[in-house]
């Protein structure tokens, strides 16, 4: 495989030219997206440059506390974003989301890092940071979708839930179908991705590795590992977040809290 062709400052400026053309097309078509595209372009450049410098420092420093620190920051940001996507403000939902994503991601990373990849140093940033980042990002989306679906369904089905409770059902029995539907909704993007992966377009991880000079079979092997880790993490995350949210809707006497 040919070594990676590095992009210099001129190449990056030319890449920005694509967005300049997009902004021009928006103006010509009178779409009104010029400001949004410009802001998105600026944020992308700034955020990725900051990320690049931070990761460059962590990779060079190669210290376990630095690796765990960046993962903790990513976890906290993911939890906050997922919490903000749940429309109803529920007490203690941020710790709930944070804990659900942490537990599922920790198990997935522990399994893949210690049982499958087995690097010389368990905190090797080359593996732990990219794997943690992509797993956290997908767990965040799954938690947000499942959480929002469950909250909105319970709020629109209060009469039905109270009917079940009056007939002797426990709180978990009264909303078990809503919880199942929320979990399924949270897993739809992952299942769709697994169904069509490699058929419609090259997966981003495989594409990145191919650009980095990795052989196609090695790139596909890591893609298989990562997509299975994502599926496991998303399922466990949705199971935990929906169970925790269900408890928030009932008081100690098993009454539905409006």
Secondary structure as a PSIPRED ss2 file (coil, helix, strand):
# PSIPRED VFORMAT (PSIPRED V4.0)

   1 X C   1.000  0.000  0.000
   2 X C   1.000  0.000  0.000
   3 X C   1.000  0.000  0.000
   4 X C   1.000  0.000  0.000
   5 X C   1.000  0.000  0.000
   6 X C   1.000  0.000  0.000
   7 X C   1.000  0.000  0.000
   8 X C   1.000  0.000  0.000
   9 X H   0.000  1.000  0.000
  10 X H   0.000  1.000  0.000
  11 X H   0.000  1.000  0.000
  12 X H   0.000  1.000  0.000
  13 X H   0.000  1.000  0.000
  14 X H   0.000  1.000  0.000
  15 X H   0.000  1.000  0.000
  16 X H   0.000  1.000  0.000
  17 X H   0.000  1.000  0.000
  18 X H   0.000  1.000  0.000
  19 X H   0.000  1.000  0.000
  20 X H   0.000  1.000  0.000
  21 X H   0.000  1.000  0.000
  22 X H   0.000  1.000  0.000
  23 X H   0.000  1.000  0.000
  24 X H   0.000  1.000  0.000
  25 X H   0.000  1.000  0.000
  26 X H   0.000  1.000  0.000
  27 X H   0.000  1.000  0.000
  28 X H   0.000  1.000  0.000
  29 X C   1.000  0.000  0.000
  30 X C   1.000  0.000  0.000
  31 X C   1.000  0.000  0.000
  32 X C   1.000  0.000  0.000
  33 X C   1.000  0.000  0.000
  34 X H   0.000  1.000  0.000
  35 X H   0.000  1.000  0.000
  36 X H   0.000  1.000  0.000
  37 X H   0.000  1.000  0.000
  38 X H   0.000  1.000  0.000
  39 X H   0.000  1.000  0.000
  40 X H   0.000  1.000  0.000
  41 X H   0.000  1.000  0.000
  42 X H   0.000  1.000  0.000
  43 X H   0.000  1.000  0.000
  44 X H   0.000  1.000  0.000
  45 X H   0.000  1.000  0.000
  46 X H   0.000  1.000  0.000
  47 X H   0.000  1.000  0.000
  48 X H   0.000  1.000  0.000
  49 X H   0.000  1.000  0.000
  50 X H   0.000  1.000  0.000
  51 X H   0.000  1.000  0.000
  52 X H   0.000  1.000  0.000
  53 X H   0.000  1.000  0.000
  54 X H   0.000  1.000  0.000
  55 X H   0.000  1.000  0.000
  56 X H   0.000  1.000  0.000
  57 X H   0.000  1.000  0.000
  58 X H   0.000  1.000  0.000
  59 X H   0.000  1.000  0.000
  60 X H   0.000  1.000  0.000
  61 X H   0.000  1.000  0.000
  62 X C   1.000  0.000  0.000
  63 X C   1.000  0.000  0.000
  64 X H   0.000  1.000  0.000
  65 X H   0.000  1.000  0.000
  66 X H   0.000  1.000  0.000
  67 X H   0.000  1.000  0.000
  68 X H   0.000  1.000  0.000
  69 X H   0.000  1.000  0.000
  70 X H   0.000  1.000  0.000
  71 X H   0.000  1.000  0.000
  72 X H   0.000  1.000  0.000
  73 X H   0.000  1.000  0.000
  74 X H   0.000  1.000  0.000
  75 X H   0.000  1.000  0.000
  76 X H   0.000  1.000  0.000
  77 X H   0.000  1.000  0.000
  78 X H   0.000  1.000  0.000
  79 X H   0.000  1.000  0.000
  80 X H   0.000  1.000  0.000
  81 X H   0.000  1.000  0.000
  82 X H   0.000  1.000  0.000
  83 X H   0.000  1.000  0.000
  84 X H   0.000  1.000  0.000
  85 X C   1.000  0.000  0.000
  86 X C   1.000  0.000  0.000
  87 X C   1.000  0.000  0.000
  88 X C   1.000  0.000  0.000
  89 X C   1.000  0.000  0.000
  90 X C   1.000  0.000  0.000
  91 X C   1.000  0.000  0.000
  92 X C   1.000  0.000  0.000
  93 X H   0.000  1.000  0.000
  94 X H   0.000  1.000  0.000
  95 X H   0.000  1.000  0.000
  96 X H   0.000  1.000  0.000
  97 X H   0.000  1.000  0.000
  98 X H   0.000  1.000  0.000
  99 X H   0.000  1.000  0.000
 100 X H   0.000  1.000  0.000
 101 X H   0.000  1.000  0.000
 102 X H   0.000  1.000  0.000
 103 X H   0.000  1.000  0.000
 104 X H   0.000  1.000  0.000
 105 X H   0.000  1.000  0.000
 106 X H   0.000  1.000  0.000
 107 X H   0.000  1.000  0.000
 108 X H   0.000  1.000  0.000
 109 X H   0.000  1.000  0.000
 110 X H   0.000  1.000  0.000
 111 X H   0.000  1.000  0.000
 112 X H   0.000  1.000  0.000
 113 X H   0.000  1.000  0.000
 114 X H   0.000  1.000  0.000
 115 X H   0.000  1.000  0.000
 116 X H   0.000  1.000  0.000
 117 X H   0.000  1.000  0.000
 118 X C   1.000  0.000  0.000
 119 X C   1.000  0.000  0.000
 120 X C   1.000  0.000  0.000
 121 X C   1.000  0.000  0.000
 122 X C   1.000  0.000  0.000
 123 X C   1.000  0.000  0.000
 124 X C   1.000  0.000  0.000
 125 X H   0.000  1.000  0.000
 126 X H   0.000  1.000  0.000
 127 X H   0.000  1.000  0.000
 128 X H   0.000  1.000  0.000
 129 X H   0.000  1.000  0.000
 130 X H   0.000  1.000  0.000
 131 X H   0.000  1.000  0.000
 132 X H   0.000  1.000  0.000
 133 X H   0.000  1.000  0.000
 134 X H   0.000  1.000  0.000
 135 X H   0.000  1.000  0.000
 136 X H   0.000  1.000  0.000
 137 X H   0.000  1.000  0.000
 138 X H   0.000  1.000  0.000
 139 X H   0.000  1.000  0.000
 140 X H   0.000  1.000  0.000
 141 X H   0.000  1.000  0.000
 142 X H   0.000  1.000  0.000
 143 X H   0.000  1.000  0.000
 144 X H   0.000  1.000  0.000
 145 X H   0.000  1.000  0.000
 146 X H   0.000  1.000  0.000
 147 X H   0.000  1.000  0.000
 148 X H   0.000  1.000  0.000
 149 X H   0.000  1.000  0.000
 150 X H   0.000  1.000  0.000
 151 X H   0.000  1.000  0.000
 152 X H   0.000  1.000  0.000
 153 X H   0.000  1.000  0.000
 154 X H   0.000  1.000  0.000
 155 X H   0.000  1.000  0.000
 156 X H   0.000  1.000  0.000
 157 X C   1.000  0.000  0.000
 158 X H   0.000  1.000  0.000
 159 X H   0.000  1.000  0.000
 160 X H   0.000  1.000  0.000
 161 X H   0.000  1.000  0.000
 162 X H   0.000  1.000  0.000
 163 X H   0.000  1.000  0.000
 164 X H   0.000  1.000  0.000
 165 X H   0.000  1.000  0.000
 166 X H   0.000  1.000  0.000
 167 X C   1.000  0.000  0.000
 168 X C   1.000  0.000  0.000
 169 X C   1.000  0.000  0.000
 170 X C   1.000  0.000  0.000
 171 X H   0.000  1.000  0.000
 172 X H   0.000  1.000  0.000
 173 X H   0.000  1.000  0.000
 174 X H   0.000  1.000  0.000
 175 X C   1.000  0.000  0.000
 176 X H   0.000  1.000  0.000
 177 X H   0.000  1.000  0.000
 178 X H   0.000  1.000  0.000
 179 X H   0.000  1.000  0.000
 180 X H   0.000  1.000  0.000
 181 X H   0.000  1.000  0.000
 182 X H   0.000  1.000  0.000
 183 X H   0.000  1.000  0.000
 184 X H   0.000  1.000  0.000
 185 X H   0.000  1.000  0.000
 186 X H   0.000  1.000  0.000
 187 X H   0.000  1.000  0.000
 188 X H   0.000  1.000  0.000
 189 X H   0.000  1.000  0.000
 190 X H   0.000  1.000  0.000
 191 X H   0.000  1.000  0.000
 192 X H   0.000  1.000  0.000
 193 X H   0.000  1.000  0.000
 194 X H   0.000  1.000  0.000
 195 X H   0.000  1.000  0.000
 196 X H   0.000  1.000  0.000
 197 X C   1.000  0.000  0.000
 198 X C   1.000  0.000  0.000
 199 X C   1.000  0.000  0.000
 200 X C   1.000  0.000  0.000
 201 X C   1.000  0.000  0.000
 202 X C   1.000  0.000  0.000
 203 X C   1.000  0.000  0.000
 204 X H   0.000  1.000  0.000
 205 X H   0.000  1.000  0.000
 206 X H   0.000  1.000  0.000
 207 X H   0.000  1.000  0.000
 208 X H   0.000  1.000  0.000
 209 X H   0.000  1.000  0.000
 210 X H   0.000  1.000  0.000
 211 X H   0.000  1.000  0.000
 212 X C   1.000  0.000  0.000
 213 X C   1.000  0.000  0.000
 214 X C   1.000  0.000  0.000
 215 X C   1.000  0.000  0.000
 216 X H   0.000  1.000  0.000
 217 X H   0.000  1.000  0.000
 218 X H   0.000  1.000  0.000
 219 X H   0.000  1.000  0.000
 220 X H   0.000  1.000  0.000
 221 X H   0.000  1.000  0.000
 222 X H   0.000  1.000  0.000
 223 X H   0.000  1.000  0.000
 224 X H   0.000  1.000  0.000
 225 X H   0.000  1.000  0.000
 226 X H   0.000  1.000  0.000
 227 X H   0.000  1.000  0.000
 228 X H   0.000  1.000  0.000
 229 X H   0.000  1.000  0.000
 230 X H   0.000  1.000  0.000
 231 X H   0.000  1.000  0.000
 232 X H   0.000  1.000  0.000
 233 X H   0.000  1.000  0.000
 234 X H   0.000  1.000  0.000
 235 X H   0.000  1.000  0.000
 236 X H   0.000  1.000  0.000
 237 X H   0.000  1.000  0.000
 238 X H   0.000  1.000  0.000
 239 X H   0.000  1.000  0.000
 240 X H   0.000  1.000  0.000
 241 X H   0.000  1.000  0.000
 242 X H   0.000  1.000  0.000
 243 X H   0.000  1.000  0.000
 244 X H   0.000  1.000  0.000
 245 X H   0.000  1.000  0.000
 246 X H   0.000  1.000  0.000
 247 X H   0.000  1.000  0.000
 248 X H   0.000  1.000  0.000
 249 X C   1.000  0.000  0.000
 250 X E   0.000  0.000  1.000
 251 X C   1.000  0.000  0.000
 252 X C   1.000  0.000  0.000
 253 X C   1.000  0.000  0.000
 254 X C   1.000  0.000  0.000
 255 X C   1.000  0.000  0.000
 256 X E   0.000  0.000  1.000
 257 X C   1.000  0.000  0.000
 258 X C   1.000  0.000  0.000
